[in-house]
Amino acid sequence: MRRNFRIFSVFLLFITITLPSCNAEKTLVLRFKNSLKLDRINEVVALNLTSFTAEKGDLPVGSLPVFIDGTDTLTSQNIDLNKDGIPEEILVEISLKADSHKDIEVVYVLRENFPDFPMKTNLHFAFKNNPQTEIDSATRIQSTETKVTAKILQMEGPVWENDKVGFRNYYDLRNGMDIFGKISDKMVLDSIGLTSSYHVLSNWGMDILKVANSLGAGAIGVETNGKLYRIGDNGQSAFERIIEGPLKSEFAFYFTNWTAGTERINLIQYISITSGLYRFETEVFAELPDASYSLVTGIVNKHADSLVFKETGENHVFLSSFAKQAEDSANLGMAVLIPKNIYKSHESAPNAGEGITECYYARMKMNLEDPAHYYFYAGWETGNSVFGSSEGFLGTIEEDVHKLESPIQIQKLAIK
């Protein structure tokens, strides 16, 4: 079952303004307010349709809201999970100067006239022999060998990207995560991995991470009694495409009858990517057997010899590495950002042996009602010179945390 919307990038502060009664239809205006002392450029905020439609009545049948900033139409995305024609959530991209606000008019257009906004996120999963046809469901390949998986699946599994960075999952028993460094803001991963190698720098970027037997770039496992277990190395696994749009794309992995030691566990992992950010976001739901079990996620440390652990903002911690660890020998920063209330501790996996090796990992609390929720960041120097130093990479994370913890506020205005 798809989770309810609980975690938004916007705090909705609704203030009703009393107006003189009149027969003319009111125009709805939303005031977007940035209370931080920093600019917020092309930031995606989320709001619930039902929280403002009452001002003009219910959403007109066959219509969708469009957001107007003066003479400009803001990029927006309607998320309609139950396919009833009414979006449960609406994403809007907006730029705000430090400590400022904008008043945005909301108008309704017929669904067929809704603007065709440029895609800034992308989700692609296809068989190697039929790359034009997207996969909505497939059985995880029972192998740990690239030479097997690469013959069946384009790029060995699902890939997701935005205008800054791309990622992929090995849809086999390794269940690792990899990074595509990008030097182009175009959506490119649909056509990669068919003829030329994506391990060589091209005009779009390249695969920049050596994952081996680690968790790679934020993959998941479970730890109990000092032993690490790789989620997805047994049992059944399914893929579900949830949304794909100009501002956000999301999918899910379902792991059923997965065994860790003697216990069978079912898990659901949601992965999403939002435009303009050097990260993806994950939520994991599972009923673990007891408190001795921890969900873990990690960062490969094959070419890194130190870990930075830091509390940041009011409510988060992160684990981070920075080194010349990209496959083109450039600097690459990687980090996992975790809410404090689910973070337990962190550790290093063995450098050799069976199972999960060569990575730093964090332990997290979780259950069916309170999922594990974290973000994975990747900053590649070749794609952005800001990531030529660890200070530049860590600064990007800390600025993002400020925005997460001080979301853009929305005030509802109704004017004639």
C-alpha positions, 0 to 999 in steps of 0.5 A: 500500500502506498504511504500517506503523504506526511513529509512535505518540503513546505510548511503550509501556513494558511491564514484566511483573510476576511473580505467584503462579500460580493458576487464577483468570483475571487481570484486565489493568490498564494504568498510564498515566503522565504524566512532564511537569510539565503536565496532559494533558487528553483526550489520545489515545494509541495502543497495539498490541493484540498488546502486551497481549493475551498477558496474558489470551490472544488477543483473544476471537473477536468481542470488543473491548477496553474501558478502564475508569477507576473507574466511567467508560468511556474513549473508545476507537477500534479501527483495523482496516485489513485488516478481519480483525476484529482491530484493529492499533491502539487509540486511547484518550482519557485525562486525566492531571494533571502528573507522575501516573498512572492504572491503567486496567482492560481488559475485553472486550465483544462487538463488538455491545456495544461503546460508541457513543462521541460523534464528535470527528472527521469526514471528509466528501466528497460530490457537491453533488447527493448530499450524503448519499452519501460518495465513496470515489473520484473523479477530480480535477476538471481546473479551477482555477475555484471556479465549476466545482468548487463546482457538482460537489463539496460544499465543492469537495472532501473536508473533515475536522474535529475538535472544534477546527478544520476543513480542506478540500482543493480537489479540482481542479488547485489542490490547495490547503488551506483552513481552517474556523474553528469556534466549535462542538465539534460535527461540522458539515461534512457539512451545510455548503455546501448552501444558505447561504454558509460564508464568513459567520460562522454558529453553527458558524463559517466559512471563514476563509482566502483561499488564492488561488494559494498552498499555503494551509494546508499543501498540498504541492508540489515544488521543483527548481532554484529552481522550484516545482511544484504537486502535482496540477496534472497526471497522475491523482489519487485519494482513499481513505477510510481510517478515520473514528472518534470519536478519529481520521479519516484519508484518502489522496491518490494522485498518479500520473504527475504531471510536474514539469519533465520528470520523472514522479513518483508520490506518496502523501499521508496526512492525519489529524486527531485529536480535541482538537488545533488541527492535522492531520497529514500523511505523504508518500511518494514516490521523487524523481528525485534530491537536487535535488528537495525536497518543500515545504509552505507557509502563505499570506502574503497578509495576513502580512508576517513569518515566525517560524522557531524550533527547538522541543523536541529534535527539531522546527522550525516556521514560523509566521505571526500576523496579522489574516489571517482572513476575519472580520478576526480574528487567525489563527495558522498554522504548520507543525511539521517534524521536524529530521531532514527539514527542509532550509530555508525560503523565500518564494514570489513575490508574483505570477506563474504557479504557486505564489505568496504563501506561505512554504514549507519544503523537506523531505527524503523518499523511499519508506522515509523519508516527509516528516512534518509537522503544520499548525496553525491558531489562530483568535481568534474560536474561542478567545481564547487565539489573540488573541496570537501568544504564545498561539498559539506557546505552544499549539504548544510545549506540543504539542511537549512532549507529542509528545516526551514521550509518555504511557508505558504499563506493563502490570500483571496483577493477580488 
